[in-house]
Amino acid sequence: MEHDSTKQFPLATWRLLITPPLDGATNMAIDEAILQALAEGQASPTLRFFEWAPGCLSLGYNQKWREIDLTALEQHDYTWTRRPTGGRAILHIDEATYSLITPEADPRIQGGITESYRVLSTGLLRGLERLGLEAGQASREDLRALRQAVDRGGGPVCFDTPSRYEITWQHKKLIGSAQLRRKKMVLQHGTLPLHGDITRIIDVLAFSDSEREHQRRLLPHRATTLETALGRVVPVEEAFAGLAAGFEEALALTLVRGDLSERELALAEQLRAGQYANESWLKRI
């Protein structure tokens, strides 16, 4: 397994946020609020861990909302929102989610998007090691094989194929991540499915009956959960602690627990109302 040495990075102190379970619109508003506050000089680089309650389907920033089965979503008591980042649909349930926000000038980010994915994924890999799992970064061979499979019958599901340097286990996607660069800041967030049926997302997307069954058969060959990989259910608090320690070790960080500032809370409230819980914004595409 490839790991970068922390010696190439100067030691840095980041804020560690562990926020309580929140609805999807609030979670996405908080991520963007931290980015804006950091750009204003009113926040510090941050690693955040969080959960979603109730379960939420998130679409990529430019994904068409009609790919959702809104009736099925309501029947399952899920909500939906958009992410400020790209990609395809994710069902956020029984998972550990992280976000990190830091200036583009941070040496852990320099080198472009692909290189920053590679570097930041070392923190995720080290965290999984602490949880007892040897995982890897998606190789070109993984991508070629999985994208050929998608071309033969893919759809709007994020976890059906990894991007370069995303985290895989036995050639299946385990952690999906996405990145936003704005105002000379970088937001990267991603999700680690902890347990449960990886195909639940298929029930709330707008497939025909035959396509739904086709996708339900394919997805377990492309994605997996931490429970499947480890053979045990990892409590979310243990997952957060392991990933935090992995980021500290791999990226030469000291994480200090903190809280959202009044400025961040105000920004998050504005962003939630204007975008992430606003039906006209959500359905703009």
C-alpha positions as CSV (number, residue, x, y, z in Angstrom):
1,M,0.0,0.0,0.0
2,E,1.3,3.5,-0.9
3,H,1.5,6.0,1.9
4,D,3.1,9.4,1.9
5,S,5.5,10.3,4.7
6,T,4.4,13.1,6.9
7,K,7.9,14.5,6.7
8,Q,7.1,16.3,3.5
9,F,4.5,18.4,5.3
10,P,5.1,21.1,7.9
11,L,3.2,20.3,11.1
12,A,-0.2,22.1,11.2
13,T,-3.0,22.5,13.6
14,W,-6.6,22.1,12.3
15,R,-9.9,22.3,14.0
16,L,-11.8,19.1,14.5
17,L,-15.5,19.3,14.3
18,I,-17.8,16.4,15.2
19,T,-21.3,17.7,14.6
20,P,-24.5,15.9,15.7
21,P,-26.7,14.1,13.2
22,L,-28.4,16.7,11.0
23,D,-30.7,16.8,8.0
24,G,-29.0,16.7,4.6
25,A,-29.7,20.4,3.7
26,T,-28.1,21.6,7.0
27,N,-25.1,19.3,6.5
28,M,-24.3,20.6,3.1
29,A,-24.9,24.2,4.2
30,I,-22.4,23.8,7.0
31,D,-19.7,22.5,4.7
32,E,-20.1,25.5,2.4
33,A,-20.4,27.9,5.3
34,I,-17.0,26.8,6.7
35,L,-15.5,27.3,3.3
36,Q,-16.9,30.9,3.1
37,A,-15.8,31.7,6.6
38,L,-12.3,30.4,5.9
39,A,-12.2,32.6,2.8
40,E,-13.2,35.6,4.9
41,G,-10.4,34.8,7.4
42,Q,-12.9,34.0,10.1
43,A,-12.3,30.2,10.4
44,S,-9.4,27.8,10.5
45,P,-8.6,24.7,8.4
46,T,-11.2,22.1,9.5
47,L,-11.7,18.4,9.5
48,R,-15.4,17.6,10.2
49,F,-17.2,14.3,10.8
50,F,-20.9,14.0,10.7
51,E,-24.0,11.9,10.2
52,W,-27.4,12.4,8.5
53,A,-30.8,12.3,10.1
54,P,-33.1,11.4,8.6
55,G,-31.5,9.4,5.8
56,C,-30.9,11.6,2.8
57,L,-30.3,11.2,-0.9
58,S,-27.8,13.8,-2.2
59,L,-27.4,14.6,-5.8
60,G,-24.2,16.0,-7.4
61,Y,-24.3,19.7,-8.0
62,N,-25.3,19.4,-11.7
63,Q,-27.2,16.1,-11.6
64,K,-30.8,16.1,-12.9
65,W,-33.4,16.0,-10.1
66,R,-35.8,13.9,-12.2
67,E,-33.4,10.9,-11.6
68,I,-35.0,10.7,-8.2
69,D,-38.2,8.7,-7.5
70,L,-39.8,11.3,-5.2
71,T,-42.7,9.0,-4.3
72,A,-40.4,6.2,-3.2
73,L,-38.2,8.7,-1.3
74,E,-41.2,9.9,0.7
75,Q,-42.3,6.3,1.3
76,H,-38.9,5.6,2.9
77,D,-39.0,8.8,5.0
78,Y,-35.8,10.1,3.3
79,T,-35.1,13.7,2.4
80,W,-33.0,14.9,-0.6
81,T,-30.6,17.8,-1.3
82,R,-27.7,18.7,-3.6
83,R,-24.1,18.7,-2.7
84,P,-21.9,21.7,-3.5
85,T,-19.6,19.2,-5.2
86,G,-20.1,17.1,-8.4
87,G,-20.7,13.4,-8.9
88,R,-23.8,11.3,-8.8
89,A,-26.4,10.2,-6.3
90,I,-25.5,9.0,-2.8
91,L,-27.9,7.6,-0.1
92,H,-26.6,8.8,3.2
93,I,-27.6,6.3,5.8
94,D,-25.6,4.0,8.1
95,E,-22.4,5.8,7.2
96,A,-19.5,8.0,8.5
97,T,-19.1,11.2,6.5
98,Y,-16.1,13.5,6.5
99,S,-15.3,17.0,5.1
100,L,-12.1,18.9,5.1
101,I,-11.8,22.6,4.2
102,T,-8.4,24.3,3.8
103,P,-6.8,27.0,1.6
104,E,-5.5,26.0,-1.8
105,A,-2.1,27.1,-0.7
106,D,-1.9,24.3,1.9
107,P,0.9,22.0,0.8
108,R,-1.4,19.0,1.3
109,I,-3.6,20.4,-1.6
110,Q,-1.0,21.7,-4.0
111,G,-0.4,19.9,-7.3
112,G,-3.9,20.0,-8.7
113,I,-7.1,18.1,-8.0
114,T,-5.9,14.6,-8.9
115,E,-2.7,15.0,-6.9
116,S,-4.6,16.3,-3.9
117,Y,-6.9,13.3,-4.1
118,R,-3.9,11.1,-3.9
119,V,-2.4,12.8,-1.0
120,L,-5.6,13.2,1.0
121,S,-6.6,9.6,0.4
122,T,-3.5,8.5,2.4
123,G,-5.2,9.9,5.5
124,L,-8.3,7.8,4.7
125,L,-6.2,4.7,4.1
126,R,-4.3,5.2,7.4
127,G,-7.6,5.6,9.2
128,L,-8.9,2.4,7.8
129,E,-5.7,0.7,8.9
130,R,-6.4,1.8,12.4
131,L,-9.9,0.2,12.1
132,G,-8.2,-3.0,11.0
133,L,-8.6,-2.9,7.2
134,E,-6.0,-2.9,4.5
135,A,-7.6,-1.0,1.6
136,G,-6.1,0.7,-1.4
137,Q,-6.4,3.5,-3.9
138,A,-8.4,2.9,-7.1
139,S,-5.9,1.9,-9.8
140,R,-6.1,2.6,-13.5
141,E,-7.0,-1.1,-14.0
142,D,-9.9,-0.8,-11.4
143,L,-11.2,2.3,-13.3
144,R,-10.9,0.7,-16.7
145,A,-12.8,-2.5,-15.7
146,L,-15.5,-0.7,-13.7
147,R,-16.1,2.0,-16.3
148,Q,-16.5,-0.7,-19.0
149,A,-19.1,-2.3,-16.7
150,V,-20.8,1.1,-16.3
151,D,-20.8,1.6,-20.0
152,R,-22.7,-1.7,-20.3
153,G,-25.4,-0.6,-18.0
154,G,-24.5,2.2,-15.6
155,G,-26.7,4.9,-14.1
156,P,-26.9,7.8,-11.7
157,V,-25.4,6.0,-8.7
158,C,-22.2,7.5,-7.3
159,F,-20.9,4.3,-5.7
160,D,-21.0,2.2,-8.9
161,T,-17.5,3.2,-10.0
162,P,-14.6,5.0,-8.2
163,S,-12.6,7.9,-9.4
164,R,-8.8,7.9,-9.5
165,Y,-7.3,7.5,-6.0
166,E,-10.7,6.9,-4.3
167,I,-10.6,4.1,-1.7
168,T,-11.3,0.5,-2.8
169,W,-11.3,-2.9,-1.1
170,Q,-11.0,-6.0,-3.3
171,H,-11.6,-3.7,-6.4
172,K,-14.9,-2.4,-4.9
173,K,-15.5,1.2,-4.0
174,L,-15.4,1.8,-0.3
175,I,-15.0,5.5,0.2
176,G,-16.3,8.0,-2.3
177,S,-15.1,11.6,-2.2
178,A,-15.6,14.8,-4.2
179,Q,-14.0,18.2,-4.2
180,L,-14.9,21.9,-4.6
181,R,-12.5,24.7,-5.2
182,R,-13.8,28.2,-4.7
183,K,-12.4,31.5,-3.4
184,K,-8.9,30.0,-3.2
185,M,-10.3,27.4,-0.8
186,V,-10.8,23.6,-1.1
187,L,-13.6,21.6,0.2
188,Q,-13.4,17.8,0.0
189,H,-16.0,15.6,1.5
190,G,-16.7,11.9,1.3
191,T,-18.6,9.0,2.7
192,L,-17.7,5.6,4.2
193,P,-20.7,3.2,4.2
194,L,-20.5,1.4,7.6
195,H,-23.1,-1.3,7.2
196,G,-26.5,-2.2,5.7
197,D,-27.7,-3.0,2.2
198,I,-25.6,-1.1,-0.3
199,T,-28.4,-1.4,-2.9
200,R,-31.0,0.6,-0.9
201,I,-30.3,3.6,-3.1
202,I,-31.7,1.7,-6.1
203,D,-35.2,1.9,-4.5
204,V,-35.4,5.7,-4.6
205,L,-34.1,6.4,-8.1
206,A,-36.2,6.7,-11.2
207,F,-35.6,3.3,-12.8
208,S,-38.0,1.1,-14.7
209,D,-38.7,-2.2,-12.9
210,S,-36.4,-4.1,-15.2
211,E,-33.6,-1.6,-14.9
212,R,-34.0,-1.4,-11.1
213,E,-33.5,-5.1,-10.8
214,H,-30.5,-4.9,-13.2
215,Q,-28.9,-2.2,-11.1
216,R,-29.6,-4.1,-7.9
217,R,-27.7,-7.1,-9.2
218,L,-24.7,-5.0,-10.4
219,L,-24.1,-2.6,-7.5
220,P,-22.8,-5.2,-5.0
221,H,-20.1,-6.1,-7.5
222,R,-19.0,-2.5,-7.6
223,A,-19.3,-1.2,-4.1
224,T,-19.1,-2.4,-0.5
225,T,-19.4,-1.5,3.2
226,L,-17.0,-1.5,6.0
227,E,-19.0,-4.3,7.7
228,T,-18.5,-6.5,4.7
229,A,-14.8,-5.8,4.5
230,L,-14.1,-6.3,8.3
231,G,-16.8,-8.8,9.2
232,R,-18.1,-6.6,12.0
233,V,-20.2,-3.5,12.5
234,V,-18.0,-0.5,13.4
235,P,-19.8,2.1,15.5
236,V,-19.8,5.5,14.0
237,E,-17.8,7.0,16.9
238,E,-15.0,4.4,16.3
239,A,-15.0,5.2,12.6
240,F,-14.7,8.9,13.3
241,A,-11.8,8.3,15.8
242,G,-10.0,6.0,13.4
243,L,-10.2,8.3,10.4
244,A,-9.2,11.4,12.5
245,A,-6.1,9.6,13.7
246,G,-5.3,8.5,10.2
247,F,-5.5,12.1,8.9
248,E,-3.3,13.3,11.8
249,E,-0.7,10.6,11.1
250,A,-0.6,10.7,7.3
251,L,-0.8,14.5,6.9
252,A,1.2,15.8,9.9
253,L,-1.8,17.3,11.6
254,T,-2.7,18.1,15.2
255,L,-6.5,18.1,15.5
256,V,-8.1,20.2,18.2
257,R,-11.8,19.8,19.0
258,G,-13.8,23.0,18.3
259,D,-17.3,24.2,17.5
260,L,-18.9,26.2,14.7
261,S,-18.6,29.9,15.1
262,E,-21.5,32.3,15.2
263,R,-20.5,33.5,11.7
264,E,-20.5,29.9,10.4
265,L,-23.9,29.2,11.9
266,A,-25.3,32.4,10.3
267,L,-23.9,31.5,6.9
268,A,-25.2,27.9,7.2
269,E,-28.7,29.2,8.0
270,Q,-28.6,31.5,4.9
271,L,-27.3,28.8,2.6
272,R,-29.8,26.2,3.8
273,A,-32.7,28.6,3.2
274,G,-31.5,29.9,-0.1
275,Q,-30.1,26.7,-1.6
276,Y,-29.9,23.3,0.1
277,A,-33.5,23.3,1.4
278,N,-34.9,25.5,-1.4
279,E,-37.0,23.5,-3.8
280,S,-36.5,25.9,-6.7
281,W,-32.8,25.8,-6.3
282,L,-32.8,22.0,-5.9
283,K,-34.9,21.5,-9.0
284,R,-33.1,24.1,-11.1
285,I,-31.7,21.2,-13.3
